[in-house]
Amino acid sequence: MDFRPDEMTRAFADEARSFIEKDVLPAEPVLAAQVAATPDDWTVRPVVRGLQAAARERGLWNLFLPPGEHGYGGGLSNLRYAPVAELTGRSPRLAPAAMNCAAPDTGNMELLAHFGTPEQREQWLEPLLEARIRSAFCMTEPGTASSDASQIGTRIHGEGGEYVVNGRKWFATGAMNPDCRLLIVMGKTDPDGARHRQQSMVLVPRETPGVTVVRPLTVLGYDDRDHGGHAEIVFDDVRVPAANLLGAEGEGFAIAQARLGPGRVHHCMRALGMAERALDLVRGRANERIAFGGPLARQGVVRTWAAEARVEIEALRLLVLKTAWLMDTVGNREARREIQAIKIAVPRAVERILDRAVQLFGAAGLSGDHPLAEMFAASRAMRLADGPDEVHLAALGRAELRPKSTLEGVVQ
């Protein structure tokens, strides 16, 4: 395994670093001011549109989507994308959106690229790749444990040349944005079928009669207004053409797995960038803040926190790179152990690093004067997004306890 960045990776990472340092980070207070000036607005703010234009000029656009068989992927392999994604994590509110590499659109674009028909890709994927529209993924439900797909309550049934959708979803990220034109909805088409063949996905235009956006939701008090928030949505006899089925009936679970694997891997890549940003802030604070007769950097506990953070970041970066390399070389299925491992380990470690950073900053760490509290909320939410830790732990533990050769896994 050779994880040294090749020439292409270095070039994109250098360009992304320059863009983030010179354009994105200075724009963070501009975004905060624009959000404060338009408190009822859920749209993409002007500063983001300006950064998107700059990112396109630099060639930093849609890099998350590897070259694919349909000709839509003009981006990077997972291994090449990982360092770039980590850099975007240093400004999680702005950099991914500026480079059109932000969730949930990234996962939805991957679904359309891999499972959509030519007509579906033309109608929905192409405008998403151009950032002319937004989208949302509707899987989680308030009334069921949605991490167990067999419990999903939303029903999708065929009627003539249409599918009819009934159900209630929530935490549909981005759906409060009026530019969100597409909802990808997961529901049951065959409640009596095999456990993982009951579900299907349909493409529902947001303006379809029967779609009601009930309310915005918050994540630890943050409404994430600047990137479209998180919505609760009711589907009441919503009718869409049969051609809006994504893939085939009964493939919803498999399609969701295909989406959620790379999706949280991208989250993990960005999370390491959040941890590095937090450590940068800690470095400045610890050397400037005086308490108990000297700078905080002289305190043994602060030095311990900094050392442990560095060890965790370096170790997890290697695991993320290994996972990305396996996804590129042997495929997501063969890389599932590593995918599960980073989904467990990275959010936990980054949450711990951010928690200690908040502690070091004291009351200021809880405020909006620094990005730590908001990043902490995002890292905590990551341990539920795309499935809770416990689901990934159970799957990885099951795989580890299968009988195998005593030398298997020693060298891969």
C-alpha positions in Angstrom: 0.0 0.0 0.0 1.6 3.2 -1.2 -0.4 6.3 0.1 2.1 8.9 -1.1 0.2 11.5 -3.0 0.9 11.4 -6.7 1.4 14.5 -8.9 -2.3 14.9 -9.6 -3.2 14.6 -5.9 -0.6 17.2 -4.9 -1.8 19.6 -7.6 -5.4 19.4 -6.5 -4.6 19.6 -2.8 -2.3 22.6 -3.3 -5.0 24.4 -5.3 -7.7 23.5 -2.7 -5.4 24.7 0.1 -4.8 28.0 -1.7 -8.5 28.5 -2.4 -9.5 27.7 1.2 -6.8 29.9 2.8 -7.2 32.9 0.5 -10.9 32.8 -0.4 -13.0 30.5 1.9 -11.7 31.2 5.4 -11.9 35.0 4.9 -15.5 34.6 3.7 -16.7 32.9 6.9 -17.6 36.2 8.7 -19.2 37.4 5.4 -21.5 34.3 5.5 -22.3 34.8 9.1 -23.2 38.5 8.4 -25.4 37.5 5.4 -27.2 34.8 7.5 -27.8 37.3 10.3 -29.1 39.9 7.9 -31.7 37.5 6.3 -32.8 35.4 9.3 -35.8 33.9 7.5 -34.0 32.9 4.4 -33.1 29.3 3.6 -31.5 29.9 0.3 -27.8 29.7 -0.7 -26.3 33.0 0.3 -24.5 35.3 -2.3 -21.1 34.7 -0.8 -21.5 31.0 -1.5 -22.4 31.7 -5.1 -19.3 33.9 -5.5 -17.1 31.1 -4.1 -18.7 28.6 -6.4 -17.7 30.7 -9.4 -14.1 31.0 -8.1 -13.9 27.2 -7.4 -15.0 26.4 -10.9 -12.4 28.7 -12.4 -9.8 26.9 -10.3 -11.0 23.4 -11.5 -12.2 22.5 -8.0 -15.7 21.3 -8.9 -17.4 18.0 -8.4 -14.2 16.3 -7.4 -16.0 13.8 -5.3 -17.4 11.9 -8.3 -14.8 9.5 -9.7 -14.7 8.9 -13.5 -17.6 6.5 -14.3 -19.1 4.5 -17.1 -21.8 7.1 -17.8 -19.4 9.9 -18.4 -20.5 12.0 -15.5 -17.6 11.5 -13.2 -14.9 14.0 -13.9 -13.5 14.0 -10.4 -10.9 12.1 -8.5 -10.5 8.6 -7.2 -11.3 8.1 -3.5 -7.6 8.0 -2.6 -6.9 11.2 -4.5 -10.0 12.9 -3.2 -9.3 12.2 0.5 -6.6 14.9 1.1 -8.8 17.4 -0.8 -11.9 16.5 1.2 -9.9 16.8 4.4 -8.9 20.4 3.5 -12.6 21.3 2.9 -13.3 20.1 6.5 -11.4 23.1 7.8 -14.4 25.2 6.7 -17.3 22.8 6.8 -20.0 25.4 6.2 -18.4 27.0 3.2 -15.7 24.9 1.4 -17.8 21.8 0.5 -20.7 23.9 -0.8 -18.2 26.2 -2.7 -16.8 23.1 -4.5 -20.2 21.4 -5.0 -19.0 18.6 -2.8 -21.5 19.0 0.0 -23.9 16.4 1.4 -26.6 15.4 0.7 -26.2 16.4 -3.0 -23.0 14.4 -3.3 -24.7 11.1 -2.3 -27.7 11.8 -4.4 -25.6 12.6 -7.5 -23.8 9.3 -7.0 -27.1 7.4 -6.9 -28.3 9.1 -10.0 -25.0 8.5 -11.8 -24.9 4.8 -10.9 -28.6 3.8 -10.8 -30.5 6.5 -12.7 -31.9 6.0 -16.2 -30.6 8.3 -19.0 -33.8 10.4 -18.6 -33.4 10.7 -14.9 -29.8 11.7 -15.2 -30.7 14.3 -17.7 -33.5 15.7 -15.7 -31.9 15.7 -12.2 -28.2 14.8 -12.3 -27.1 17.4 -14.8 -28.6 20.4 -12.9 -27.2 19.0 -9.6 -23.7 18.8 -11.2 -24.1 22.5 -12.2 -25.4 23.5 -8.7 -28.6 24.9 -10.4 -30.8 22.9 -8.0 -30.5 21.1 -4.6 -31.8 17.8 -3.5 -32.7 15.8 -0.3 -32.6 12.2 0.8 -35.7 11.0 2.6 -35.0 7.9 4.6 -35.1 8.6 8.3 -38.6 8.6 10.0 -39.8 9.9 13.3 -41.9 6.9 14.1 -39.6 4.0 13.4 -36.0 3.0 14.0 -34.9 3.7 10.5 -31.5 2.2 10.9 -33.4 -1.1 10.7 -34.7 -0.8 7.1 -37.3 -3.5 7.7 -39.1 -1.1 10.0 -39.5 1.8 7.6 -43.2 2.8 7.6 -43.4 4.8 4.4 -45.4 2.9 1.7 -44.9 3.1 -2.0 -47.4 1.1 -4.1 -48.0 0.9 -7.9 -51.3 2.1 -9.3 -51.7 2.1 -13.0 -48.7 3.9 -14.5 -47.8 5.6 -11.2 -46.4 5.1 -7.8 -48.2 6.4 -4.8 -46.2 7.5 -1.7 -47.6 7.8 1.8 -45.5 8.4 4.9 -43.6 10.9 7.1 -39.9 11.6 6.9 -37.6 13.9 8.9 -34.1 15.2 9.0 -34.2 15.5 5.2 -31.1 17.7 5.0 -31.3 20.6 2.5 -35.1 20.3 2.0 -35.9 23.7 3.5 -34.0 25.4 0.7 -36.5 26.5 -2.0 -33.9 25.4 -4.6 -34.3 21.8 -3.4 -36.3 20.4 -6.3 -35.8 16.7 -5.9 -36.6 14.4 -3.0 -35.2 10.8 -3.2 -37.7 8.8 -1.0 -37.2 5.3 0.4 -40.3 3.3 1.3 -41.7 -0.2 1.2 -43.1 -1.6 -2.0 -43.4 -5.2 -0.7 -43.9 -5.3 3.1 -44.2 -9.1 3.0 -41.0 -9.6 0.9 -37.6 -10.7 2.1 -36.3 -8.4 4.8 -33.9 -6.5 2.5 -36.1 -6.7 -0.6 -39.1 -4.9 0.8 -37.8 -1.4 0.0 -37.6 0.8 -3.1 -36.7 4.4 -3.9 -38.6 6.9 -6.0 -37.7 10.3 -7.3 -40.3 12.9 -6.1 -40.2 16.4 -7.3 -40.7 18.7 -4.4 -43.6 20.6 -5.9 -45.7 17.4 -6.4 -49.2 17.6 -4.9 -49.3 15.9 -1.5 -45.7 16.8 -0.5 -45.9 19.0 2.7 -42.7 20.4 4.3 -44.0 20.5 7.9 -41.2 22.3 9.8 -37.4 22.8 10.0 -35.5 20.8 12.6 -32.4 21.7 14.6 -29.2 19.8 15.4 -28.1 20.6 19.0 -29.8 24.0 18.5 -28.3 24.7 15.0 -30.7 25.1 12.2 -28.0 24.9 9.5 -30.1 27.5 7.6 -27.3 28.6 5.2 -27.3 25.1 3.5 -31.0 24.4 3.6 -31.6 23.0 7.1 -33.2 19.7 7.9 -36.9 19.2 7.3 -39.8 17.1 8.4 -41.9 16.1 5.4 -45.2 14.5 4.9 -46.1 12.5 1.8 -49.9 12.2 1.5 -51.0 10.2 -1.6 -48.1 11.7 -3.6 -48.3 10.4 -7.1 -45.3 10.2 -9.4 -44.9 8.4 -12.8 -43.6 4.8 -12.7 -40.6 6.1 -14.6 -39.5 7.8 -11.4 -38.6 4.5 -9.8 -34.8 4.5 -9.0 -33.4 1.2 -10.0 -35.8 -1.7 -9.7 -38.5 -2.6 -7.1 -36.9 -4.2 -4.1 -33.5 -2.7 -4.7 -34.0 0.2 -2.2 -31.9 -1.3 0.6 -29.0 -2.2 -1.7 -29.1 1.3 -3.3 -29.1 2.9 0.2 -26.0 0.8 1.2 -24.3 1.9 -2.0 -25.0 5.6 -1.1 -24.3 5.4 2.6 -20.9 3.7 2.2 -19.0 6.4 0.3 -21.2 9.1 1.9 -19.9 8.7 5.4 -16.4 8.0 4.1 -16.5 11.6 2.7 -17.8 12.8 6.1 -14.8 11.1 7.8 -12.4 12.7 5.4 -13.8 16.2 6.1 -14.0 15.4 9.9 -10.2 15.1 10.0 -10.0 18.6 8.6 -12.3 19.8 11.3 -9.9 18.2 13.9 -6.9 19.9 12.3 -8.7 23.3 12.4 -9.6 22.7 16.1 -6.0 21.9 16.8 -4.8 25.1 15.1 -7.2 27.1 17.2 -6.1 25.2 20.4 -2.4 26.0 19.5 -3.1 29.7 19.3 -5.3 29.8 22.4 -3.0 27.7 24.6 0.0 30.0 23.9 -1.9 33.2 24.3 -4.2 32.5 27.2 -2.6 33.1 30.7 -4.0 31.3 33.7 -2.4 30.2 37.0 0.8 32.0 36.4 1.6 31.1 32.8 0.2 30.2 29.3 -2.1 27.2 29.1 0.4 25.5 26.9 2.5 24.9 30.0 -0.2 22.9 31.7 0.4 19.1 31.6 -3.2 18.3 30.8 -3.2 20.6 27.8 0.0 19.1 26.5 -1.6 15.6 26.9 -4.7 16.7 25.0 -2.6 18.0 22.1 -0.4 14.9 22.0 -3.4 12.6 22.0 -5.1 14.6 19.3 -2.0 14.4 17.1 -1.7 10.7 17.5 -5.4 10.1 16.8 -5.5 12.3 13.7 -2.4 10.7 12.2 -3.6 7.1 12.9 -7.1 7.8 11.6 -5.8 9.5 8.5 -3.9 6.4 7.6 -7.0 4.3 8.1 -9.0 6.6 5.9 -6.4 6.5 3.2 -6.3 2.7 3.4 -10.1 2.6 3.1 -10.1 4.9 0.1 -7.3 2.9 -1.5 -9.3 -0.4 -1.0 -12.5 1.2 -2.4 -10.6 2.2 -5.5 -8.8 -1.1 -6.0 -11.1 -3.9 -4.8 -14.5 -2.1 -4.5 -16.8 -1.0 -1.7 -17.9 -4.5 -0.8 -14.4 -5.8 -0.2 -13.6 -2.6 1.7 -16.6 -2.9 4.0 -14.6 -3.8 7.1 -12.5 -0.6 6.8 -15.5 1.5 5.8 -17.3 0.4 9.0 -14.1 0.9 11.0 -13.6 4.6 10.0 -17.4 5.3 10.4 -17.0 4.2 14.0 -13.5 5.6 14.9 -13.3 8.9 13.1 -16.5 10.7 14.4 -15.7 9.5 18.0 -12.2 10.7 17.9 -13.0 14.1 16.3 -15.9 14.6 18.8 -13.4 14.0 21.6 -10.8 16.4 20.1 -13.5 19.1 19.7 -14.8 18.6 23.2 -11.4 19.2 24.6 -10.9 22.2 22.4 -14.2 23.7 23.7 -13.0 23.0 27.2 -9.7 24.8 26.6 -11.5 27.9 25.3 -13.9 27.9 28.2 -17.0 30.0 27.8 -15.8 31.3 24.5 -15.8 27.7 23.2 -19.5 27.5 23.7 -20.2 30.7 21.9 -20.6 31.6 18.3 -17.4 33.6 18.3 -15.4 30.5 17.3 -16.4 27.6 15.1 -15.8 24.9 17.8 -19.3 24.6 19.1 -20.8 24.3 15.6 -18.2 21.8 14.6 -18.8 19.8 17.8 -22.5 19.6 16.9 -21.7 18.4 13.4 -19.3 15.7 14.7 -21.8 14.5 17.2 -24.5 14.3 14.6 -22.2 12.2 12.4 -22.4 9.4 14.9 -26.1 9.0 13.9 -26.0 10.1 10.2 -25.9 7.2 7.8 -26.6 4.8 10.7 -25.7 4.9 14.4 -22.4 3.7 15.7 -24.0 0.6 17.2 -25.1 -0.7 13.8 -21.6 -0.3 12.4 -20.1 -1.9 15.5 -22.5 -4.9 15.3 -21.7 -5.4 11.6 -17.9 -5.1 12.1 -18.1 -7.3 15.2 -20.0 -10.0 13.3 -17.4 -10.0 10.6 -14.6 -10.2 13.0 -16.1 -13.2 14.9 -16.5 -15.3 11.7 -14.0 -18.3 11.7 -11.0 -17.6 9.5 -7.3 -18.5 9.2 -5.2 -17.2 12.0 -3.0 -15.4 9.6 -5.8 -13.8 7.6 -5.8 -10.0 7.9 -2.1 -9.9 9.0 -1.0 -8.8 5.6 -3.5 -7.3 3.0 
